[in-house]
Amino acid sequence: RLQEMRYEEGGDMKAHFAEQMRLRESLAGMGATLEDRDFYAIIMGSLPESYRPLLSSINAAANVTAKRLTPHELVSAILEEY
């Protein structure tokens, strides 16, 4: 279900991310750990095509600083823009 979640334009983005985080924690509670890099990819894949330029900018900035963002940092960066 987590991998199938999609944010719809005009929806409540904070609620979307909160639900993704809740599902991840629920999986962890069942012993199914989801690595940060996999969850990062799920977050990115859940956003519409219109967010691709923003995601590219966020990833480019992370590459320049040679710092891998955590899923929480990714969500914070996206929410700062919207």
Residue pairs with C-beta under 8 A, 6 or more apart in sequence:
1 23
2 20
2 23
2 24
2 27
2 34
2 42
3 42
3 45
5 16
5 19
5 20
5 23
5 42
5 46
6 46
6 48
7 13
7 16
7 46
7 47
7 48
8 48
9 48
9 50
13 78
13 79
13 82
14 79
16 46
17 43
17 75
17 78
17 79
20 39
20 42
20 43
20 46
21 75
24 34
24 39
27 33
27 34
28 34
34 42
36 70
36 71
37 68
39 71
40 69
40 70
40 71
40 74
43 71
43 74
43 75
44 55
44 74
47 55
47 78
51 78
54 78
54 81
55 78
58 69
58 74
58 77
58 78
62 68
62 69
69 77
